[in-house]
Amino acid sequence: MRGFVDDLAGAIYDFIKFIIKGFSYLLTGMLIVGIPIFLFIWLINIFN
């Protein structure tokens, strides 16, 4: 029974770690792509 609980806890831990890592990669990508695009469009609007 203890082995089953350990395996279940490990599976839940891996799933939560996967979700958090995926969200952090998504957020990092949005920042890396979004900030330069925002600055580029802001500069276009200033000189327009």
C-alpha positions in Angstrom: 0.0 0.0 0.0 2.9 2.4 0.8 4.4 1.8 -2.6 1.1 2.7 -4.3 0.8 5.9 -2.3 4.4 6.8 -3.2 3.8 6.2 -6.9 0.6 8.2 -6.8 2.3 11.1 -5.0 5.2 10.9 -7.5 2.7 11.0 -10.5 0.9 14.0 -9.0 4.2 15.8 -8.4 5.4 15.1 -12.0 2.1 16.4 -13.4 2.1 19.6 -11.4 5.8 20.1 -12.2 5.0 19.7 -15.9 2.1 22.2 -15.7 4.3 24.8 -13.9 7.2 24.3 -16.3 4.9 24.6 -19.3 3.3 27.8 -17.9 6.7 29.3 -17.2 7.9 28.5 -20.7 4.8 30.1 -22.1 5.2 33.2 -20.0 8.8 33.5 -20.9 8.1 33.2 -24.6 5.3 35.8 -24.4 7.7 38.2 -22.7 10.6 37.6 -25.1 8.3 38.0 -28.1 5.8 40.5 -26.7 8.1 43.2 -25.3 10.0 43.8 -28.6 6.7 43.8 -30.6 5.2 46.3 -28.1 8.2 48.6 -28.3 8.3 48.4 -32.1 4.6 49.3 -32.4 5.0 52.1 -29.7 7.8 53.6 -31.8 5.8 53.5 -34.9 2.9 55.2 -33.2 5.2 58.0 -31.9 6.6 58.8 -35.3 3.3 58.6 -37.1 
